[in-house]
Amino acid sequence: MIEVGPGPGGLTRPLLDSPAASVTVVELDDRAVAIMHELAETAGGRLRVIAGDAVRMDMTALVPPPRQIVANLPYNVASPLLVGWLRQASAFERLTLMFQQEVAERICAAPSTPAYGRLSVLAQWVAKAEIMVRLPPDAFVPPPKVWSAVVGFTPLPEQPPADLFSQMERLTAAAFGQRRKMLRGSLKLLGGEALLDKAGIAADRRAETLSVAEFDRLVRLL
């Protein structure tokens, strides 16, 4: 089990009470690291504390499988962290991550809804993603200005290879980069109407109307 901050280890005690064989904490805040080291002294060797930036770490190198990540993510780097872990989704049993509620809703959004976008496609392409709980600002000290939400990710049995995931990042960045444009325009540099015709997708549609399965069809033709 891997815990990623921020905060003084509010998740750590419950994780140590779980059946997890071990808990590895990744924390950037020096004050929280000190608290975690004190807790490690009473954890019977099951708690390891790593001081560092999770954005620059390969979580799969920290603990052997089976692995799970449980994280209260810093909101300013939540999306890059998520995309990095989705690239390695097959390496994890589950991800349980807290986001700003707006981001959580984008991750789990359905096609043809205002929140549906690049994160929705990337997440739902490789995992079953669902909002587990919503938390008001007064659940935290100090309280943030926004609501938060916990999203559970269960990786799907079949995962794309790394090069195909990179192509999906390119495809969704182009498709959603100019949401008002029809796909014939937003995907012009990736094949435009010819690519869409091969996939059986009308060129006058917009990105937010495409299902994850249709994006999958497109990316495999790139």
ZADO-1210 file (C-alpha; in nm, 4 decimals, padded with zeros to 6 digits):
<atoms>
<atom x="00.0000" y="00.0000" z="00.0000" code="MET" pos="1"/>
<atom x="00.1340" y="00.3420" z="-00.0966" code="ILE" pos="2"/>
<atom x="00.0062" y="00.6615" z="00.0674" code="GLU" pos="3"/>
<atom x="00.0731" y="00.9965" z="-00.0955" code="VAL" pos="4"/>
<atom x="00.0277" y="01.3221" z="00.1053" code="GLY" pos="5"/>
<atom x="-00.0363" y="01.6038" z="00.1704" code="PRO" pos="6"/>
<atom x="-00.1017" y="01.6292" z="00.5420" code="GLY" pos="7"/>
<atom x="00.0306" y="01.4849" z="00.8670" code="PRO" pos="8"/>
<atom x="-00.0589" y="01.1256" z="00.7852" code="GLY" pos="9"/>
<atom x="-00.4304" y="01.1313" z="00.8498" code="GLY" pos="10"/>
<atom x="-00.4682" y="00.8227" z="00.6324" code="LEU" pos="11"/>
<atom x="-00.1766" y="00.6314" z="00.7787" code="THR" pos="12"/>
<atom x="-00.3263" y="00.4902" z="01.0986" code="ARG" pos="13"/>
<atom x="-00.6332" y="00.3450" z="00.9212" code="PRO" pos="14"/>
<atom x="-00.4053" y="00.1943" z="00.6567" code="LEU" pos="15"/>
<atom x="-00.1889" y="00.0344" z="00.9244" code="LEU" pos="16"/>
<atom x="-00.5063" y="-00.1140" z="01.0727" code="ASP" pos="17"/>
<atom x="-00.5907" y="-00.2676" z="00.7333" code="SER" pos="18"/>
<atom x="-00.4646" y="-00.6089" z="00.6126" code="PRO" pos="19"/>
<atom x="-00.1950" y="-00.4380" z="00.4008" code="ALA" pos="20"/>
<atom x="00.1392" y="-00.6138" z="00.4362" code="ALA" pos="21"/>
<atom x="00.3129" y="-00.2768" z="00.4473" code="SER" pos="22"/>
<atom x="00.2436" y="00.0941" z="00.4060" code="VAL" pos="23"/>
<atom x="00.4858" y="00.3242" z="00.2257" code="THR" pos="24"/>
<atom x="00.4234" y="00.6962" z="00.2756" code="VAL" pos="25"/>
<atom x="00.5461" y="00.9509" z="00.0202" code="VAL" pos="26"/>
<atom x="00.5399" y="01.3003" z="00.1686" code="GLU" pos="27"/>
<atom x="00.6948" y="01.6313" z="00.0647" code="LEU" pos="28"/>
<atom x="00.6127" y="01.8383" z="00.3758" code="ASP" pos="29"/>
<atom x="00.8998" y="01.8184" z="00.6271" code="ASP" pos="30"/>
<atom x="00.6628" y="01.8612" z="00.9237" code="ARG" pos="31"/>
<atom x="00.4470" y="01.5699" z="00.8111" code="ALA" pos="32"/>
<atom x="00.7573" y="01.3600" z="00.7464" code="VAL" pos="33"/>
<atom x="00.8690" y="01.4115" z="01.1068" code="ALA" pos="34"/>
<atom x="00.5285" y="01.3000" z="01.2362" code="ILE" pos="35"/>
<atom x="00.5380" y="00.9941" z="01.0103" code="MET" pos="36"/>
<atom x="00.8826" y="00.8937" z="01.1368" code="HIS" pos="37"/>
<atom x="00.7490" y="00.9041" z="01.4938" code="GLU" pos="38"/>
<atom x="00.4588" y="00.6811" z="01.3914" code="LEU" pos="39"/>
<atom x="00.6948" y="00.4424" z="01.2121" code="ALA" pos="40"/>
<atom x="00.8756" y="00.3742" z="01.5375" code="GLU" pos="41"/>
<atom x="00.5603" y="00.2106" z="01.6746" code="THR" pos="42"/>
<atom x="00.4492" y="00.0374" z="01.3534" code="ALA" pos="43"/>
<atom x="00.6525" y="-00.2791" z="01.3899" code="GLY" pos="44"/>
<atom x="00.8377" y="-00.2350" z="01.0625" code="GLY" pos="45"/>
<atom x="00.5206" y="-00.2093" z="00.8507" code="ARG" pos="46"/>
<atom x="00.5550" y="00.1637" z="00.7836" code="LEU" pos="47"/>
<atom x="00.8199" y="00.3143" z="00.5564" code="ARG" pos="48"/>
<atom x="00.8456" y="00.6913" z="00.5125" code="VAL" pos="49"/>
<atom x="00.9911" y="00.8460" z="00.1966" code="ILE" pos="50"/>
<atom x="01.0500" y="01.2214" z="00.1908" code="ALA" pos="51"/>
<atom x="01.0118" y="01.3438" z="-00.1630" code="GLY" pos="52"/>
<atom x="00.7947" y="01.4615" z="-00.4492" code="ASP" pos="53"/>
<atom x="00.5530" y="01.1977" z="-00.5785" code="ALA" pos="54"/>
<atom x="00.5478" y="01.3664" z="-00.9198" code="VAL" pos="55"/>
<atom x="00.9103" y="01.2605" z="-00.9711" code="ARG" pos="56"/>
<atom x="00.8761" y="00.9066" z="-00.8344" code="MET" pos="57"/>
<atom x="00.7933" y="00.5743" z="-00.9960" code="ASP" pos="58"/>
<atom x="00.5457" y="00.4204" z="-00.7528" code="MET" pos="59"/>
<atom x="00.5922" y="00.0732" z="-00.8995" code="THR" pos="60"/>
<atom x="00.9560" y="00.0785" z="-00.7864" code="ALA" pos="61"/>
<atom x="00.8667" y="00.1457" z="-00.4221" code="LEU" pos="62"/>
<atom x="00.6806" y="-00.1739" z="-00.3320" code="VAL" pos="63"/>
<atom x="00.6339" y="-00.5169" z="-00.4938" code="PRO" pos="64"/>
<atom x="00.2930" y="-00.6209" z="-00.6312" code="PRO" pos="65"/>
<atom x="00.0126" y="-00.6392" z="-00.5458" code="PRO" pos="66"/>
<atom x="-00.0001" y="-00.2598" z="-00.4961" code="ARG" pos="67"/>
<atom x="-00.2601" y="00.0024" z="-00.4187" code="GLN" pos="68"/>
<atom x="-00.2261" y="00.3800" z="-00.3984" code="ILE" pos="69"/>
<atom x="-00.4300" y="00.5777" z="-00.1458" code="VAL" pos="70"/>
<atom x="-00.3766" y="00.9499" z="-00.1780" code="ALA" pos="71"/>
<atom x="-00.5017" y="01.2887" z="-00.0652" code="ASN" pos="72"/>
<atom x="-00.3598" y="01.4641" z="-00.3689" code="LEU" pos="73"/>
<atom x="-00.2281" y="01.8210" z="-00.3740" code="PRO" pos="74"/>
<atom x="-00.4860" y="01.9838" z="-00.5982" code="TYR" pos="75"/>
<atom x="-00.2280" y="02.1746" z="-00.8042" code="ASN" pos="76"/>
<atom x="-00.0622" y="01.8530" z="-00.9293" code="VAL" pos="77"/>
<atom x="-00.3544" y="01.6092" z="-00.9068" code="ALA" pos="78"/>
<atom x="-00.4117" y="01.5752" z="-01.2814" code="SER" pos="79"/>
<atom x="-00.0460" y="01.5114" z="-01.3793" code="PRO" pos="80"/>
<atom x="-00.0141" y="01.2556" z="-01.0999" code="LEU" pos="81"/>
<atom x="-00.3316" y="01.0789" z="-01.2101" code="LEU" pos="82"/>
<atom x="-00.2305" y="01.0613" z="-01.5761" code="VAL" pos="83"/>
<atom x="00.1108" y="00.9257" z="-01.4797" code="GLY" pos="84"/>
<atom x="-00.0474" y="00.6497" z="-01.2726" code="TRP" pos="85"/>
<atom x="-00.3041" y="00.5703" z="-01.5438" code="LEU" pos="86"/>
<atom x="-00.0123" y="00.5045" z="-01.7805" code="ARG" pos="87"/>
<atom x="00.0873" y="00.2261" z="-01.5382" code="GLN" pos="88"/>
<atom x="-00.2649" y="00.1138" z="-01.4450" code="ALA" pos="89"/>
<atom x="-00.1848" y="-00.2545" z="-01.4928" code="SER" pos="90"/>
<atom x="00.0706" y="-00.2299" z="-01.2095" code="ALA" pos="91"/>
<atom x="-00.1961" y="-00.1471" z="-00.9484" code="PHE" pos="92"/>
<atom x="-00.4843" y="-00.3365" z="-00.7938" code="GLU" pos="93"/>
<atom x="-00.6663" y="-00.0151" z="-00.7166" code="ARG" pos="94"/>
<atom x="-00.6227" y="00.3608" z="-00.6819" code="LEU" pos="95"/>
<atom x="-00.8226" y="00.5529" z="-00.4199" code="THR" pos="96"/>
<atom x="-00.7601" y="00.9230" z="-00.4755" code="LEU" pos="97"/>
<atom x="-00.9056" y="01.2473" z="-00.3420" code="MET" pos="98"/>
<atom x="-00.9505" y="01.5418" z="-00.5784" code="PHE" pos="99"/>
<atom x="-01.1215" y="01.8759" z="-00.5886" code="GLN" pos="100"/>
<atom x="-01.4841" y="01.7794" z="-00.6564" code="GLN" pos="101"/>
<atom x="-01.4863" y="01.9518" z="-00.9961" code="GLU" pos="102"/>
<atom x="-01.1935" y="01.7365" z="-01.1109" code="VAL" pos="103"/>
<atom x="-01.3538" y="01.4193" z="-00.9739" code="ALA" pos="104"/>
<atom x="-01.6695" y="01.4938" z="-01.1702" code="GLU" pos="105"/>
<atom x="-01.4657" y="01.5441" z="-01.4890" code="ARG" pos="106"/>
<atom x="-01.2932" y="01.2093" z="-01.4388" code="ILE" pos="107"/>
<atom x="-01.6217" y="01.0205" z="-01.4034" code="CYS" pos="108"/>
<atom x="-01.8296" y="01.2212" z="-01.6527" code="ALA" pos="109"/>
<atom x="-02.0344" y="01.0606" z="-01.9307" code="ALA" pos="110"/>
<atom x="-02.0191" y="01.1692" z="-02.2974" code="PRO" pos="111"/>
<atom x="-02.2326" y="01.4657" z="-02.4041" code="SER" pos="112"/>
<atom x="-02.2155" y="01.6251" z="-02.0583" code="THR" pos="113"/>
<atom x="-02.0381" y="01.9552" z="-01.9787" code="PRO" pos="114"/>
<atom x="-01.7770" y="01.7871" z="-01.7559" code="ALA" pos="115"/>
<atom x="-01.6762" y="01.5213" z="-02.0120" code="TYR" pos="116"/>
<atom x="-01.3272" y="01.5747" z="-02.1475" code="GLY" pos="117"/>
<atom x="-00.9720" y="01.4495" z="-02.1781" code="ARG" pos="118"/>
<atom x="-00.9433" y="01.3196" z="-01.8203" code="LEU" pos="119"/>
<atom x="-01.2750" y="01.1351" z="-01.8578" code="SER" pos="120"/>
<atom x="-01.1502" y="00.9463" z="-02.1630" code="VAL" pos="121"/>
<atom x="-00.8037" y="00.8649" z="-02.0299" code="LEU" pos="122"/>
<atom x="-00.9374" y="00.7405" z="-01.6959" code="ALA" pos="123"/>
<atom x="-01.2335" y="00.5426" z="-01.8272" code="GLN" pos="124"/>
<atom x="-01.0266" y="00.3905" z="-02.1081" code="TRP" pos="125"/>
<atom x="-00.8077" y="00.2004" z="-01.8601" code="VAL" pos="126"/>
<atom x="-01.0176" y="00.1778" z="-01.5412" code="ALA" pos="127"/>
<atom x="-01.3609" y="00.1714" z="-01.3897" code="LYS" pos="128"/>
<atom x="-01.3812" y="00.5087" z="-01.2127" code="ALA" pos="129"/>
<atom x="-01.6505" y="00.6071" z="-00.9632" code="GLU" pos="130"/>
<atom x="-01.7000" y="00.8781" z="-00.7033" code="ILE" pos="131"/>
<atom x="-01.7090" y="00.7074" z="-00.3638" code="MET" pos="132"/>
<atom x="-01.7726" y="01.0012" z="-00.1295" code="VAL" pos="133"/>
<atom x="-01.8008" y="01.3812" z="-00.1398" code="ARG" pos="134"/>
<atom x="-01.6523" y="01.5914" z="00.1398" code="LEU" pos="135"/>
<atom x="-01.7477" y="01.9487" z="00.2381" code="PRO" pos="136"/>
<atom x="-01.4799" y="02.2085" z="00.3181" code="PRO" pos="137"/>
<atom x="-01.5436" y="02.1843" z="00.6931" code="ASP" pos="138"/>
<atom x="-01.4235" y="01.8217" z="00.6872" code="ALA" pos="139"/>
<atom x="-01.0670" y="01.9606" z="00.6747" code="PHE" pos="140"/>
<atom x="-00.8477" y="02.1791" z="00.8941" code="VAL" pos="141"/>
<atom x="-00.7917" y="02.4397" z="00.7663" code="PRO" pos="142"/>
<atom x="-01.0985" y="02.4189" z="00.5383" code="PRO" pos="143"/>
<atom x="-01.0393" y="02.4682" z="00.1638" code="PRO" pos="144"/>
<atom x="-01.2695" y="02.6882" z="-00.0429" code="LYS" pos="145"/>
<atom x="-01.4086" y="02.3967" z="-00.2447" code="VAL" pos="146"/>
<atom x="-01.5712" y="02.0578" z="-00.1946" code="TRP" pos="147"/>
<atom x="-01.3588" y="01.7464" z="-00.2387" code="SER" pos="148"/>
<atom x="-01.4414" y="01.3979" z="-00.3635" code="ALA" pos="149"/>
<atom x="-01.2786" y="01.0542" z="-00.3405" code="VAL" pos="150"/>
<atom x="-01.2607" y="00.8548" z="-00.6636" code="VAL" pos="151"/>
<atom x="-01.1965" y="00.4813" z="-00.6773" code="GLY" pos="152"/>
<atom x="-01.0180" y="00.3413" z="-00.9856" code="PHE" pos="153"/>
<atom x="-01.0221" y="-00.0311" z="-01.0613" code="THR" pos="154"/>
<atom x="-00.7942" y="-00.1067" z="-01.3594" code="PRO" pos="155"/>
<atom x="-00.9592" y="-00.2997" z="-01.6416" code="LEU" pos="156"/>
<atom x="-00.8298" y="-00.6508" z="-01.7207" code="PRO" pos="157"/>
<atom x="-00.6929" y="-00.5476" z="-02.0622" code="GLU" pos="158"/>
<atom x="-00.4557" y="-00.2517" z="-02.0714" code="GLN" pos="159"/>
<atom x="-00.3121" y="-00.0630" z="-02.3725" code="PRO" pos="160"/>
<atom x="00.0623" y="-00.0735" z="-02.4334" code="PRO" pos="161"/>
<atom x="00.2609" y="00.2362" z="-02.3403" code="ALA" pos="162"/>
<atom x="00.2919" y="00.3639" z="-02.6978" code="ASP" pos="163"/>
<atom x="-00.0846" y="00.3424" z="-02.7524" code="LEU" pos="164"/>
<atom x="-00.1491" y="00.5323" z="-02.4277" code="PHE" pos="165"/>
<atom x="00.0841" y="00.8061" z="-02.5516" code="SER" pos="166"/>
<atom x="-00.1135" y="00.8214" z="-02.8752" code="GLN" pos="167"/>
<atom x="-00.4380" y="00.8528" z="-02.6771" code="MET" pos="168"/>
<atom x="-00.2869" y="01.1453" z="-02.4870" code="GLU" pos="169"/>
<atom x="-00.2116" y="01.3138" z="-02.8223" code="ARG" pos="170"/>
<atom x="-00.5540" y="01.2341" z="-02.9616" code="LEU" pos="171"/>
<atom x="-00.7519" y="01.3609" z="-02.6634" code="THR" pos="172"/>
<atom x="-00.5341" y="01.6719" z="-02.6301" code="ALA" pos="173"/>
<atom x="-00.6107" y="01.7604" z="-02.9919" code="ALA" pos="174"/>
<atom x="-00.9794" y="01.6671" z="-02.9757" code="ALA" pos="175"/>
<atom x="-01.0580" y="01.8581" z="-02.6566" code="PHE" pos="176"/>
<atom x="-00.8067" y="02.1377" z="-02.7070" code="GLY" pos="177"/>
<atom x="-01.0630" y="02.3303" z="-02.9091" code="GLN" pos="178"/>
<atom x="-01.3966" y="02.1977" z="-02.7861" code="ARG" pos="179"/>
<atom x="-01.6071" y="02.4238" z="-03.0096" code="ARG" pos="180"/>
<atom x="-01.4465" y="02.2881" z="-03.3241" code="LYS" pos="181"/>
<atom x="-01.5861" y="01.9963" z="-03.5200" code="MET" pos="182"/>
<atom x="-01.3587" y="01.6946" z="-03.5223" code="LEU" pos="183"/>
<atom x="-01.2624" y="01.7533" z="-03.8854" code="ARG" pos="184"/>
<atom x="-01.0879" y="02.0698" z="-03.7640" code="GLY" pos="185"/>
<atom x="-00.9564" y="01.9701" z="-03.4213" code="SER" pos="186"/>
<atom x="-00.8058" y="01.6452" z="-03.5576" code="LEU" pos="187"/>
<atom x="-00.6767" y="01.7961" z="-03.8834" code="LYS" pos="188"/>
<atom x="-00.3106" y="01.7390" z="-03.7928" code="LEU" pos="189"/>
<atom x="-00.3797" y="01.3766" z="-03.6973" code="LEU" pos="190"/>
<atom x="-00.5583" y="01.2753" z="-04.0146" code="GLY" pos="191"/>
<atom x="-00.8778" y="01.4781" z="-03.9998" code="GLY" pos="192"/>
<atom x="-01.1633" y="01.3592" z="-04.2191" code="GLU" pos="193"/>
<atom x="-00.9684" y="01.0630" z="-04.3574" code="ALA" pos="194"/>
<atom x="-00.9062" y="00.9256" z="-04.0070" code="LEU" pos="195"/>
<atom x="-01.2666" y="00.9868" z="-03.9023" code="LEU" pos="196"/>
<atom x="-01.3994" y="00.8197" z="-04.2161" code="ASP" pos="197"/>
<atom x="-01.1920" y="00.5073" z="-04.1477" code="LYS" pos="198"/>
<atom x="-01.3352" y="00.4980" z="-03.7936" code="ALA" pos="199"/>
<atom x="-01.6922" y="00.5471" z="-03.9161" code="GLY" pos="200"/>
<atom x="-01.7306" y="00.8725" z="-03.7224" code="ILE" pos="201"/>
<atom x="-01.9010" y="01.1765" z="-03.8744" code="ALA" pos="202"/>
<atom x="-01.6544" y="01.4610" z="-03.9252" code="ALA" pos="203"/>
<atom x="-01.9034" y="01.7234" z="-03.8051" code="ASP" pos="204"/>
<atom x="-01.9266" y="01.5778" z="-03.4547" code="ARG" pos="205"/>
<atom x="-01.7521" y="01.7374" z="-03.1574" code="ARG" pos="206"/>
<atom x="-01.5175" y="01.5634" z="-02.9152" code="ALA" pos="207"/>
<atom x="-01.7553" y="01.5642" z="-02.6178" code="GLU" pos="208"/>
<atom x="-02.0069" y="01.3500" z="-02.8107" code="THR" pos="209"/>
<atom x="-01.7665" y="01.0601" z="-02.8669" code="LEU" pos="210"/>
<atom x="-01.7785" y="00.7589" z="-02.6382" code="SER" pos="211"/>
<atom x="-01.4625" y="00.6084" z="-02.4915" code="VAL" pos="212"/>
<atom x="-01.5079" y="00.3163" z="-02.7322" code="ALA" pos="213"/>
<atom x="-01.5076" y="00.5575" z="-03.0279" code="GLU" pos="214"/>
<atom x="-01.1888" y="00.7214" z="-02.9020" code="PHE" pos="215"/>
<atom x="-01.0400" y="00.3732" z="-02.8724" code="ASP" pos="216"/>
<atom x="-01.1335" y="00.3040" z="-03.2352" code="ARG" pos="217"/>
<atom x="-00.9711" y="00.6285" z="-03.3464" code="LEU" pos="218"/>
<atom x="-00.6481" y="00.5828" z="-03.1545" code="VAL" pos="219"/>
<atom x="-00.5935" y="00.2335" z="-03.2944" code="ARG" pos="220"/>
<atom x="-00.6129" y="00.3799" z="-03.6459" code="LEU" pos="221"/>
<atom x="-00.3502" y="00.6499" z="-03.5827" code="LEU" pos="222"/>
</atoms>
